[in-house]
Amino acid sequence: MILLEINNRIIEETLTLKFESASNGNKPEAVEVTFADFDGVLYHISNPNGDKTKVMVSISLKFYKELQEHGTDELLKRVYGNFLVPPESGYNVSLLYDLDSLPANKEEVVHQAGMLKRNCFASVFEKYFKFQEEGREGEKRAVVHYRDDDSFTFKAFGRCPYPERLTTCFHVTMK
């Protein structure tokens, strides 16, 4: 069975455990987890440089450079703020949490960490919804090569018979 959720449960459960343990005054324990989700996106949760008071969450997306063309870096800065750090080697994005300095809104921070992949994609949708909202036609289509044989194509239709539309095509090869 494949669990298809918008958030990543492993990230959320791991951070919740780490945050609760730190809040209760427990001695921090090491974490070293590498996993992939259903579509081959790779995640890594670890203690950078062996510092158990720090927890890093990293993601590797094969198509990240394509997302960057549509403002992903700016969106991630807006969403994650100071948690966003230079990515660890082999990954595109890293978030760093200090267990000695937990935020007051721990649940929200954990949830946003679990939404990391979704938030990487969000910039493309935001960009094309804005094009549609402004009635901008003739903008270049966005194509994201999501997997080797699969891609997404985004196009905003400005002043057309269906002005509320943003069309996203999913090109999928079934094997």
C-alpha distance (Angstrom), angle and dihedral (degrees) to the residues before:
residue distance angle dihedral
M1 . . .
I2 3.80 . .
L3 3.79 118.2 .
L4 3.81 107.2 -141.4
E5 3.78 110.6 -168.5
I6 3.78 131.5 146.7
N7 3.80 90.4 -125.8
N8 3.78 129.1 54.0
R9 3.77 109.1 -113.7
I10 3.82 95.1 -165.7
I11 3.81 91.7 57.5
E12 3.79 92.5 46.0
E13 3.80 95.2 46.8
T14 3.80 93.3 45.6
L15 3.81 94.2 48.9
T16 3.81 92.4 43.5
L17 3.80 89.6 53.8
K18 3.82 92.4 47.4
F19 3.82 94.1 45.4
E20 3.83 93.7 46.7
S21 3.79 91.8 47.7
A22 3.81 91.5 50.3
S23 3.83 91.8 45.6
N24 3.80 89.4 53.5
G25 3.80 90.8 53.4
N26 3.79 95.5 -111.3
K27 3.77 121.1 153.1
P28 3.83 108.8 -97.2
E29 3.78 117.1 -109.9
A30 3.78 129.1 -149.9
V31 3.78 120.6 -95.1
E32 3.80 126.2 -163.5
V33 3.80 114.8 164.0
T34 3.80 127.7 155.3
F35 3.79 119.0 180.0
A36 3.79 143.2 152.0
D37 3.76 128.4 -138.4
F38 3.80 126.6 -135.7
D39 3.80 94.3 -76.5
G40 3.78 100.2 46.8
V41 3.79 99.3 -96.7
L42 3.80 107.3 149.0
Y43 3.82 123.8 -139.1
H44 3.79 132.1 -171.6
I45 3.81 126.7 -167.8
S46 3.78 113.9 -173.2
N47 3.78 149.5 136.3
P48 3.81 105.7 -99.5
N49 3.81 113.0 -129.6
G50 3.81 88.7 -1.5
D51 3.83 92.2 -71.1
K52 3.82 103.1 147.9
T53 3.82 91.5 -164.6
K54 3.82 89.8 66.0
V55 3.79 125.5 66.4
M56 3.80 120.3 -166.4
V57 3.80 123.8 -163.3
S58 3.80 115.1 -165.0
I59 3.79 134.3 179.9
S60 3.79 132.3 -161.9
L61 3.80 119.0 -159.3
K62 3.81 118.9 179.5
F63 3.81 89.8 -145.7
Y64 3.82 98.8 44.9
K65 3.82 94.1 118.1
E66 3.81 88.8 58.9
L67 3.81 89.9 52.7
Q68 3.81 91.0 49.2
E69 3.81 89.1 61.5
H70 3.81 87.1 65.4
G71 3.80 100.5 48.5
T72 3.78 104.0 -87.4
D73 3.82 94.0 142.3
E74 3.81 91.8 54.3
L75 3.80 93.1 46.6
L76 3.81 92.0 50.2
K77 3.82 90.5 50.3
R78 3.80 88.8 51.9
V79 3.81 94.1 48.5
Y80 3.81 101.5 37.9
G81 3.81 103.4 27.7
N82 3.80 112.6 175.8
F83 3.81 92.7 2.6
L84 3.81 88.0 71.8
V85 3.81 110.5 90.9
P86 3.81 134.0 169.4
P87 3.81 106.6 -69.1
E88 3.75 120.9 -100.3
S89 3.78 116.0 -112.8
G90 3.80 112.8 -72.2
Y91 3.81 94.5 19.3
N92 3.80 134.4 90.5
V93 3.80 101.7 -145.8
S94 3.80 133.4 22.0
L95 3.79 131.6 -172.8
L96 3.80 121.0 -163.0
Y97 3.81 125.6 -155.4
D98 3.81 124.5 -169.3
L99 3.80 111.1 -146.9
D100 3.82 89.6 -161.5
S101 3.80 90.4 59.2
L102 3.80 108.7 37.8
P103 3.81 119.4 177.6
A104 3.80 120.5 -114.9
N105 3.82 90.3 -122.1
K106 3.82 95.0 57.8
E107 3.81 95.4 152.6
E108 3.80 92.7 53.3
V109 3.81 91.8 46.3
V110 3.82 90.9 50.6
H111 3.81 91.4 48.1
Q112 3.82 92.2 50.0
A113 3.81 90.3 50.0
G114 3.80 88.0 53.6
M115 3.81 88.6 52.6
L116 3.81 93.7 56.3
K117 3.81 97.0 116.2
R118 3.79 91.9 43.8
N119 3.79 90.4 50.0
C120 3.79 91.2 50.9
F121 3.82 87.7 59.1
A122 3.81 96.0 41.3
S123 3.80 96.3 81.7
V124 3.80 92.6 65.3
F125 3.80 91.5 51.9
E126 3.82 92.7 44.9
K127 3.80 91.4 50.1
Y128 3.79 94.8 51.1
F129 3.81 94.6 41.9
K130 3.81 86.8 54.3
F131 3.81 90.9 50.4
Q132 3.79 89.2 51.3
E133 3.81 92.8 46.0
E134 3.81 90.9 51.7
G135 3.80 91.8 46.5
R136 3.78 91.6 -120.4
E137 3.76 111.5 165.6
G138 3.75 129.7 -175.0
E139 3.79 94.3 38.4
K140 3.77 114.4 150.3
R141 3.78 114.6 -94.7
A142 3.78 116.9 -111.7
V143 3.77 115.3 -129.0
V144 3.80 119.5 -170.8
H145 3.81 116.2 -171.8
Y146 3.77 95.2 -145.4
R147 3.81 97.8 176.7
D148 3.79 133.0 0.1
D149 3.81 93.4 -85.1
D150 3.81 100.2 20.0
S151 3.79 133.4 73.7
F152 3.79 142.6 166.8
T153 3.79 122.9 -133.1
F154 3.81 120.1 -161.5
K155 3.79 125.5 -164.2
A156 3.78 129.7 165.9
F157 3.77 117.8 -145.8
G158 3.78 108.4 -151.5
R159 3.76 117.7 -170.6
C160 3.76 99.9 4.7
P161 3.81 133.3 129.5
Y162 3.80 87.6 -84.6
P163 3.84 103.8 42.4
E164 3.78 93.0 170.6
R165 3.78 92.5 65.1
L166 3.73 133.2 110.9
T167 3.76 108.3 176.6
T168 3.78 119.2 -146.8
C169 3.79 118.1 -178.0
F170 3.77 119.9 -160.5
H171 3.80 111.7 -153.5
V172 3.79 104.6 -160.7
T173 3.78 130.8 174.5
M174 3.79 112.1 -153.5
K175 3.79 116.0 -146.7
